[in-house]
Amino acid sequence: MKLTILGGGGFRVPQVFEAIAAEDAVVRIDELVLYDTDASRLGAIRAVVAQLEQDFPHAPRVSATTDLDAALTGADFIFCAIRVGGALGRTFDERLALELGLLGQETTGPGGLAYAFRTLPVMLRIAERVRALAPEAWFINFTNPAGIVTEGLRQVLGDRVVGICDTPIGLMRRAAVALTGSSTAGTFDYVGLNHLGWLRSLEIDGRDRLPDLLADTSLLGGIEEARLMGVDWVRALGALPNEYLYYYYYNRESVQRIRASEATRGEFLLRQQSDFYHRAAGQPAHALELWKKTKYERESTYMAEGRPKGQEQAREESDVDAGGYQQVALNLMAALAADKPSTMILNVRNGETVNGLPPESVVEVACTVDAAGIHPHRIAPVQGHMLGLMQSVKAVEQLAIEAVVNRSATLAWKAIALHPLVDSVEVGRDLLERYRQGIPGVGAALG
């Protein structure tokens, strides 16, 4: 089978290679093609992968190209993790919002909308090429903001596109480990949108053990999400929240902490990754060593703005070392291609899964995946504050897609102004104009 990675020069690509090349990989990939528009970054990552290949006797054939059509032709699976505008674009998304006292974050709030405005036009053009050159391929999307992008792609690729994220399954795994010492659980109820969801039940040996976890201060305090948002608040919710809900529940605090920080997350990654790619190009023989060091620094500081001052790198070793999105992607491919059924949390068409949301909207829920396709689980009704927040954010996401499809600045303004983390229509107008003037991709997308 042929796997094509769009964004093949991305920093986390070697993790995907390690997963598919492992001797015990659940599915065998024969050919791996790395595609990127940046030849320099692509060369650096190809050097890392070449050094990794020596330790993997079952590694697939690997090639790298800047030719999109060649990369897509004949692909069985297409894994997409591109960053339109690069890390520099992310810094503008974040900093321009922070200047107006709004959350500057990659996927959440107005920064996430700016990212969507410049990313969706590129993704839709890619989808057209996929439909022409690899119509039977499964398109696995990890490009952020994943929920919006996946929903936009469905207009071209339909059910052949699925969005993945590693944070929900990581939350479920941490909860199971806290209760039993094992990441294996029975059935569970997770519901939300990408980077906005809740684990509402977790059955182990036929009994919902989530109430036990919520009641035990010691166990709950060992969960990353509870450390971010506070044991008392998580207990009050009666569910374990996705870590990105920190930005909603603690919006004021997160904005203050990010503004007070020496650098935003995007600025940190821009400096860190620029240094890695520069050094890897100059010292290709040491590319793997440089990559491993940079990866650990990157992952240990994830969500650092949610931790107390002085503890920004206090993420648990188990959270840093755990398999991430590459394992989700591998399990998904194995289930679809090798009929190895698996239960995972995916971004898929809602249909009738989540009450109160449009059928065509993309939601993040537990699914069973097998050779016949992806089958969302039935879930308990969603009510109250959870449903209200989901409806509000989903309406904004759909406005953002409509704004790009129609190249409408008015719809883009409406999307930003109606976001629950934007507190003024006029501030929303001001921010949009700053984005249009300061980020070329946004200005081009909206006319």
KABEL-V126506 format. One record per backbone hydrogen bond with DSSP energy under -1.0 kcal/mol. NH is the residue of the N-H (numbers start at 1). CO is the residue of the C=O. Records with the same first field share a line. If there is no record, write none. Layout:
# KABEL-V126506
NH->CO / CO
This chain:
# KABEL-V126506
3->31
4->77
5->33
6->79
7->35
8->35
10->7
13->10
15->12
17->13
18->14
19->15
20->16
21->17
25->22
30->1
31->1
32->61
33->3
34->63
35->5
36->65
42->38
43->39
44->40
45->41
46->42
47->43
48->44
49->45
50->46
51->47
52->48
53->49
55->52
56->53
59->56
61->30
63->32
65->34
71->67
72->68
73->69
75->72
76->2
77->2
78->138
79->4
80->140
81->6
86->83
89->85
90->86
91->87
92->88
93->89
94->90
95->91
96->92
98->94
99->95
100->97
101->98
102->97
113->109
114->110
115->111
116->112
117->113
118->114
119->115
120->116
123->119
124->120
125->121
126->122
127->123
128->124
129->125
130->126
131->127
132->128
133->129
134->130
137->134
138->76
139->160
140->78
141->162
142->80
149->145
150->146
151->147
152->148
153->149
154->150
155->152
156->153
157->153
158->154
160->157
161->158
162->139
163->347
164->141
170->166
171->167
172->168
173->169
174->170
175->171
176->172
177->173
178->174
179->175
180->176
181->177
186->203
189->201
191->198
193->196
196->193
198->191
199->240
200->189
203->187
204->207
207->204
209->202
213->209
214->210
215->211
220->216
221->217
222->219
223->220
227->223
228->224
229->225
230->226
234->230
235->231
236->232
237->233
238->234
240->199
242->197
245->242
246->243
247->244
249->245
250->246
254->250
255->251
256->252
257->253
258->254
259->255
260->256
268->264
269->265
270->266
271->267
272->268
273->269
274->270
275->271
276->272
277->273
278->274
279->275
280->276
281->277
282->278
283->279
286->283
287->284
290->286
291->287
292->288
293->289
294->290
295->291
296->292
297->293
298->294
299->295
300->296
302->299
304->301
306->303
307->304
311->308
314->311
320->316
321->317
322->318
327->324
328->324
329->325
330->326
331->327
332->328
333->329
334->330
335->331
336->332
337->333
338->334
340->334
342->369
344->367
346->365
347->163
348->363
350->361
351->359
353->350
357->354
361->358
363->348
364->192
365->346
367->344
368->375
369->342
370->373
373->370
375->368
377->366
387->383
388->384
389->385
390->386
391->387
392->388
393->389
394->390
395->391
396->392
397->393
398->394
399->395
400->396
401->397
402->398
403->399
404->400
405->401
406->402
408->403
412->408
413->409
414->410
415->411
416->412
417->413
418->414
419->416
422->419
428->424
429->425
430->426
431->427
432->428
433->429
434->430
435->431
436->432
437->433
438->434
439->435
442->439
443->439
444->440
445->441
446->442
